[in-house]
């Protein structure tokens, strides 16, 4: 009998509490400023620091004949979203956004291509 009363007490206690879950696609959680999601690049000078500090090798770049970086590719399939590229960029060209919905059926969408160099 005691177990039955404990069970009923638990049911009635939770009956008046607010729900913990959200109706996900319609309502989304607020992401903190420290959240590291999909990255964007703006103002890249092509120094290549981001590639050197990336632990997963998710960043690749192409150089021209003079050795200047002309384009970057961020491979989100390899990226572990550690934020090293953003933290160590001397020109603050890389920013981590709060975008986290990266699921796709096309793998090509998981490669972000950006132009490099001072003319960006």
Secondary structure in CASP SS format (residue, H / E / C, confidence):
PFRMAT SS
TARGET T0000
AUTHOR 0000-0000-0000
METHOD secondary structure of the structure
MODEL  1
X C 1.00
X H 1.00
X H 1.00
X H 1.00
X H 1.00
X H 1.00
X H 1.00
X H 1.00
X H 1.00
X H 1.00
X H 1.00
X H 1.00
X H 1.00
X H 1.00
X H 1.00
X C 1.00
X C 1.00
X C 1.00
X C 1.00
X C 1.00
X C 1.00
X C 1.00
X C 1.00
X C 1.00
X C 1.00
X C 1.00
X C 1.00
X C 1.00
X C 1.00
X C 1.00
X C 1.00
X C 1.00
X C 1.00
X C 1.00
X C 1.00
X C 1.00
X C 1.00
X C 1.00
X E 1.00
X E 1.00
X E 1.00
X C 1.00
X C 1.00
X C 1.00
X C 1.00
X C 1.00
X C 1.00
X C 1.00
X H 1.00
X H 1.00
X H 1.00
X H 1.00
X H 1.00
X C 1.00
X C 1.00
X C 1.00
X C 1.00
X C 1.00
X E 1.00
X E 1.00
X E 1.00
X E 1.00
X E 1.00
X C 1.00
X C 1.00
X C 1.00
X C 1.00
X C 1.00
X E 1.00
X E 1.00
X E 1.00
X E 1.00
X E 1.00
X E 1.00
X E 1.00
X C 1.00
X C 1.00
X C 1.00
X C 1.00
X C 1.00
X C 1.00
X C 1.00
X C 1.00
X H 1.00
X H 1.00
X H 1.00
X H 1.00
X H 1.00
X C 1.00
X C 1.00
X C 1.00
X C 1.00
X C 1.00
X E 1.00
X E 1.00
X E 1.00
X C 1.00
X C 1.00
X C 1.00
X C 1.00
X C 1.00
X C 1.00
X C 1.00
X C 1.00
X C 1.00
X C 1.00
X H 1.00
X H 1.00
X H 1.00
X H 1.00
X E 1.00
X E 1.00
X E 1.00
X E 1.00
X E 1.00
X C 1.00
X C 1.00
X C 1.00
X C 1.00
X C 1.00
END
